[in-house]
Amino acid sequence: KLEKDDPNGFHNYIEMLKSYQLPQPQTDDWK
């Protein structure tokens, strides 16, 4: 469950996903 009241936490979550999925970005899959 994402904490939408915590933008910083959400940012850290996205950074974690990007770091986990590098070097193949998956940003398009989130649209």
PyMOL Python script that loads the backbone (N, CA, C, O; Angstrom):
from pymol import cmd

cmd.read_pdbstr("""\
ATOM      1  N   LYS A   1       0.843  -1.199   0.000  1.00  0.00           N
ATOM      2  CA  LYS A   1       0.000   0.000   0.000  1.00  0.00           C
ATOM      3  C   LYS A   1       0.879   1.250   0.000  1.00  0.00           C
ATOM      4  O   LYS A   1       1.726   1.426   0.877  1.00  0.00           O
ATOM      5  N   LEU A   2       0.671   2.106  -0.984  1.00  0.00           N
ATOM      6  CA  LEU A   2       1.468   3.313  -1.080  1.00  0.00           C
ATOM      7  C   LEU A   2       0.902   4.403  -0.193  1.00  0.00           C
ATOM      8  O   LEU A   2      -0.312   4.589  -0.096  1.00  0.00           O
ATOM      9  N   GLU A   3       1.815   5.122   0.455  1.00  0.00           N
ATOM     10  CA  GLU A   3       1.398   6.251   1.290  1.00  0.00           C
ATOM     11  C   GLU A   3       1.409   7.511   0.434  1.00  0.00           C
ATOM     12  O   GLU A   3       2.454   8.139   0.261  1.00  0.00           O
ATOM     13  N   LYS A   4       0.250   7.879  -0.099  1.00  0.00           N
ATOM     14  CA  LYS A   4       0.185   9.041  -0.980  1.00  0.00           C
ATOM     15  C   LYS A   4       0.419  10.341  -0.220  1.00  0.00           C
ATOM     16  O   LYS A   4       0.698  11.376  -0.825  1.00  0.00           O
ATOM     17  N   ASP A   5       0.305  10.287   1.118  1.00  0.00           N
ATOM     18  CA  ASP A   5       0.562  11.476   1.928  1.00  0.00           C
ATOM     19  C   ASP A   5       2.062  11.676   2.138  1.00  0.00           C
ATOM     20  O   ASP A   5       2.486  12.672   2.725  1.00  0.00           O
ATOM     21  N   ASP A   6       2.864  10.720   1.651  1.00  0.00           N
ATOM     22  CA  ASP A   6       4.311  10.785   1.832  1.00  0.00           C
ATOM     23  C   ASP A   6       5.001  10.753   0.470  1.00  0.00           C
ATOM     24  O   ASP A   6       5.441   9.692   0.025  1.00  0.00           O
ATOM     25  N   PRO A   7       5.099  11.913  -0.201  1.00  0.00           N
ATOM     26  CA  PRO A   7       5.710  11.991  -1.532  1.00  0.00           C
ATOM     27  C   PRO A   7       7.139  11.461  -1.526  1.00  0.00           C
ATOM     28  O   PRO A   7       7.584  10.838  -2.490  1.00  0.00           O
ATOM     29  N   ASN A   8       7.847  11.711  -0.440  1.00  0.00           N
ATOM     30  CA  ASN A   8       9.229  11.266  -0.349  1.00  0.00           C
ATOM     31  C   ASN A   8       9.294   9.744  -0.298  1.00  0.00           C
ATOM     32  O   ASN A   8      10.171   9.132  -0.908  1.00  0.00           O
ATOM     33  N   GLY A   9       8.369   9.143   0.428  1.00  0.00           N
ATOM     34  CA  GLY A   9       8.321   7.690   0.512  1.00  0.00           C
ATOM     35  C   GLY A   9       7.982   7.092  -0.841  1.00  0.00           C
ATOM     36  O   GLY A   9       8.541   6.067  -1.232  1.00  0.00           O
ATOM     37  N   PHE A  10       7.065   7.735  -1.555  1.00  0.00           N
ATOM     38  CA  PHE A  10       6.682   7.279  -2.889  1.00  0.00           C
ATOM     39  C   PHE A  10       7.871   7.383  -3.830  1.00  0.00           C
ATOM     40  O   PHE A  10       8.115   6.486  -4.636  1.00  0.00           O
ATOM     41  N   HIS A  11       8.611   8.483  -3.724  1.00  0.00           N
ATOM     42  CA  HIS A  11       9.795   8.691  -4.557  1.00  0.00           C
ATOM     43  C   HIS A  11      10.822   7.595  -4.288  1.00  0.00           C
ATOM     44  O   HIS A  11      11.412   7.043  -5.216  1.00  0.00           O
ATOM     45  N   ASN A  12      11.025   7.291  -3.019  1.00  0.00           N
ATOM     46  CA  ASN A  12      11.980   6.247  -2.654  1.00  0.00           C
ATOM     47  C   ASN A  12      11.532   4.901  -3.206  1.00  0.00           C
ATOM     48  O   ASN A  12      12.362   4.090  -3.617  1.00  0.00           O
ATOM     49  N   TYR A  13      10.218   4.658  -3.218  1.00  0.00           N
ATOM     50  CA  TYR A  13       9.657   3.420  -3.754  1.00  0.00           C
ATOM     51  C   TYR A  13       9.955   3.303  -5.245  1.00  0.00           C
ATOM     52  O   TYR A  13      10.362   2.244  -5.723  1.00  0.00           O
ATOM     53  N   ILE A  14       9.748   4.404  -5.980  1.00  0.00           N
ATOM     54  CA  ILE A  14      10.018   4.417  -7.417  1.00  0.00           C
ATOM     55  C   ILE A  14      11.507   4.230  -7.680  1.00  0.00           C
ATOM     56  O   ILE A  14      11.893   3.492  -8.587  1.00  0.00           O
ATOM     57  N   GLU A  15      12.340   4.896  -6.887  1.00  0.00           N
ATOM     58  CA  GLU A  15      13.789   4.761  -7.057  1.00  0.00           C
ATOM     59  C   GLU A  15      14.214   3.318  -6.820  1.00  0.00           C
ATOM     60  O   GLU A  15      15.095   2.807  -7.511  1.00  0.00           O
ATOM     61  N   MET A  16      13.592   2.661  -5.846  1.00  0.00           N
ATOM     62  CA  MET A  16      13.900   1.266  -5.559  1.00  0.00           C
ATOM     63  C   MET A  16      13.551   0.398  -6.757  1.00  0.00           C
ATOM     64  O   MET A  16      14.324  -0.479  -7.143  1.00  0.00           O
ATOM     65  N   LEU A  17      12.371   0.646  -7.349  1.00  0.00           N
ATOM     66  CA  LEU A  17      11.946  -0.131  -8.505  1.00  0.00           C
ATOM     67  C   LEU A  17      12.900   0.080  -9.670  1.00  0.00           C
ATOM     68  O   LEU A  17      13.288  -0.878 -10.341  1.00  0.00           O
ATOM     69  N   LYS A  18      13.280   1.329  -9.913  1.00  0.00           N
ATOM     70  CA  LYS A  18      14.172   1.635 -11.031  1.00  0.00           C
ATOM     71  C   LYS A  18      15.527   0.976 -10.809  1.00  0.00           C
ATOM     72  O   LYS A  18      16.126   0.445 -11.745  1.00  0.00           O
ATOM     73  N   SER A  19      16.007   1.010  -9.578  1.00  0.00           N
ATOM     74  CA  SER A  19      17.298   0.409  -9.270  1.00  0.00           C
ATOM     75  C   SER A  19      17.229  -1.103  -9.451  1.00  0.00           C
ATOM     76  O   SER A  19      18.187  -1.728  -9.906  1.00  0.00           O
ATOM     77  N   TYR A  20      16.086  -1.684  -9.090  1.00  0.00           N
ATOM     78  CA  TYR A  20      15.906  -3.127  -9.184  1.00  0.00           C
ATOM     79  C   TYR A  20      15.792  -3.575 -10.636  1.00  0.00           C
ATOM     80  O   TYR A  20      16.207  -4.680 -10.986  1.00  0.00           O
ATOM     81  N   GLN A  21      15.226  -2.708 -11.481  1.00  0.00           N
ATOM     82  CA  GLN A  21      14.930  -3.096 -12.856  1.00  0.00           C
ATOM     83  C   GLN A  21      15.976  -2.607 -13.855  1.00  0.00           C
ATOM     84  O   GLN A  21      15.891  -2.941 -15.036  1.00  0.00           O
ATOM     85  N   LEU A  22      16.945  -1.835 -13.418  1.00  0.00           N
ATOM     86  CA  LEU A  22      18.017  -1.398 -14.311  1.00  0.00           C
ATOM     87  C   LEU A  22      18.774  -2.602 -14.836  1.00  0.00           C
ATOM     88  O   LEU A  22      18.839  -3.626 -14.157  1.00  0.00           O
ATOM     89  N   PRO A  23      19.359  -2.508 -16.046  1.00  0.00           N
ATOM     90  CA  PRO A  23      19.417  -1.310 -16.878  1.00  0.00           C
ATOM     91  C   PRO A  23      18.241  -1.200 -17.846  1.00  0.00           C
ATOM     92  O   PRO A  23      18.333  -0.502 -18.856  1.00  0.00           O
ATOM     93  N   GLN A  24      17.151  -1.875 -17.547  1.00  0.00           N
ATOM     94  CA  GLN A  24      15.991  -1.871 -18.439  1.00  0.00           C
ATOM     95  C   GLN A  24      14.837  -1.116 -17.785  1.00  0.00           C
ATOM     96  O   GLN A  24      14.101  -1.692 -16.985  1.00  0.00           O
ATOM     97  N   PRO A  25      14.669   0.174 -18.117  1.00  0.00           N
ATOM     98  CA  PRO A  25      13.610   1.003 -17.534  1.00  0.00           C
ATOM     99  C   PRO A  25      12.221   0.437 -17.829  1.00  0.00           C
ATOM    100  O   PRO A  25      11.964  -0.046 -18.931  1.00  0.00           O
ATOM    101  N   GLN A  26      11.334   0.499 -16.846  1.00  0.00           N
ATOM    102  CA  GLN A  26       9.984  -0.043 -17.013  1.00  0.00           C
ATOM    103  C   GLN A  26       8.946   1.053 -16.817  1.00  0.00           C
ATOM    104  O   GLN A  26       7.791   0.765 -16.504  1.00  0.00           O
ATOM    105  N   THR A  27       9.352   2.313 -16.998  1.00  0.00           N
ATOM    106  CA  THR A  27       8.459   3.430 -16.704  1.00  0.00           C
ATOM    107  C   THR A  27       7.211   3.387 -17.572  1.00  0.00           C
ATOM    108  O   THR A  27       6.131   3.774 -17.126  1.00  0.00           O
ATOM    109  N   ASP A  28       7.352   2.914 -18.819  1.00  0.00           N
ATOM    110  CA  ASP A  28       6.211   2.879 -19.731  1.00  0.00           C
ATOM    111  C   ASP A  28       5.139   1.910 -19.236  1.00  0.00           C
ATOM    112  O   ASP A  28       3.960   2.065 -19.554  1.00  0.00           O
ATOM    113  N   ASP A  29       5.552   0.913 -18.459  1.00  0.00           N
ATOM    114  CA  ASP A  29       4.599  -0.084 -17.981  1.00  0.00           C
ATOM    115  C   ASP A  29       3.696   0.477 -16.892  1.00  0.00           C
ATOM    116  O   ASP A  29       2.672  -0.117 -16.555  1.00  0.00           O
ATOM    117  N   TRP A  30       4.086   1.638 -16.339  1.00  0.00           N
ATOM    118  CA  TRP A  30       3.323   2.212 -15.226  1.00  0.00           C
ATOM    119  C   TRP A  30       2.256   3.177 -15.711  1.00  0.00           C
ATOM    120  O   TRP A  30       1.440   3.654 -14.923  1.00  0.00           O
ATOM    121  N   LYS A  31       2.261   3.469 -17.019  1.00  0.00           N
ATOM    122  CA  LYS A  31       1.283   4.421 -17.540  1.00  0.00           C
ATOM    123  C   LYS A  31      -0.087   3.762 -17.660  1.00  0.00           C
ATOM    124  O   LYS A  31      -1.047   4.407 -18.083  1.00  0.00           O
TER     125      LYS A  31
END
""", "prot")
cmd.dss("prot")
cmd.show_as("cartoon", "prot")
cmd.util.cbc("prot")
cmd.orient("prot")
